[in-house]
């Protein structure tokens, strides 16, 4: 039975998803290249978290080996954001958001290997079912945007990798402390990667390019409004809703991003009906993934409590 707390939690999680949907829009509006954009975004979040005493207490209590493990995951996070915004810069916000929807399918394939869970043939078949949608998406955009699809697909694979690794280690550290370690490590990794990127891709520039006043404002909105605030709000919402319900809502992020791109950027003029048909197939598969697992837990009630207790891993 629905309670006021449950209804409030659903409203809160949808606010989070809406804010996350703006990340693709802001990535398109910020004039910086992908590398400095991600570098500044991560740096701003790390600076804010460094002012939180809880983060430092958690860091002092954490074994060095675990700190290194989270730092390694942070490098994957930084590469994910780099390729995500690279995809948006090479195509548009709608294409970048659609590619990220493939992350759930990749997770179904890599999670058994990284998180040491049982391989599910149904998950693999679900991944195969997405391929026609990807084909339609590629065929529904201008040839000049197809590099964005390739980079966006790599970004989705990186989501699956660091998400599965985080799931394996999620119970070993305070959430804010883990976030601080991962984003600090990602910032350092991009700083070290910057000279190499400037040689391999001269147009990308260095990470530490000073943003304009306009870009600084947008970066602050991206870092605080679309990263820290929805993260904290999602933790509050999860106290009054199941992990399945939260994940189902989060899977709607590409829908919000595409709608916002149409309303704010007019991207529907750049995309065909084939693109939106492909998006529908991909999202159907993404939404079917948690539904299939929900049905499986109903068939095996003894698994329900343990599964729901794990919560949502970002």
C-alpha positions, 0 to 999 in steps of 0.5 A: 500500500502506498504511503506518503513517504513512498510517494515522496520517495518516488517524486524524489527519485524522479527529480534525481533522474531529471537532474541527471538528464540535464548532464547531456544538455549541459555537456552540449552547452558548455563550449569546452572540449570533452577533456577539460569539461570532465576535468573541471566537473570532477575537480569541483565535486572533489573540492566540495567533498573535501570540505565534508568532515565525514569524508575525511573520517571515512578515508582515515578508517579505510585500508590502503588496499581498498583506497587503491581499489576505489582509485582504480575504479575512479580512473574508469569513471573518468574515462566513462565521462570523457567518452560520454561527453566526447560522444555528445561533442561528436554527435548531439545530446540525444545520441550520447544519452541513447548510447548510455542506455546500452550500459544495462545490457553490457552490465548483463554481460560483464557483471558475472565476470567482475562481480562473481555472479551467475551468468544468466542466458536471458541477459545475454539474449536481451543484449542480442535483442538490442542490436536491431535498435542500435542499427536503427539509431546508426541509420537514423543519424547523419554519417558525420555523427556516427563517430559519436555512436562508437565513442558513446558505446565505449562509454556505456561499456565503461559504465558496465565495468565500473558499475560492476566493480563498485557493486563488488566493493559497495559494502566496504566504504562510506558512500561519500568517501568512496565518491571522493576517492574515485573522483579525485583519482579520476581527476589525477588520471585525466591530468596525467593523460592530458599531455598524451591527449594533446599529442594524439588528438591536438584539437582536444587541448589540455585538461586545465584550460581555463573556462569562460565565465559562462562555462564556469557557471554551467560547470558549477550547475553540472557539478553541484546540481547534476552530481552532488544534489541528486546523489544525496537525494537518491540516498534519501529516496532509497530509504522508502522504496525498493532498489528495483523501483529506483533502478526502473526510474533511473532507466528513464534518464535517456528519455528525459535527456532526449525530451530535454534535447528536443525542447531546449536544443531543437535536436529533432531536426537532426534526427529521423524517425528511424533514430527514434524507432531504435531508441524505443527498441533499446529502451524497451530492452533496458526496461525489460532487464529489471522486470525480468529479474523482478519476475525471477525473484517472485519465482524464488521468494527466498532471494527477494529480501537479500536482493532488495537490501543491496540498494542501488549502485550508481 
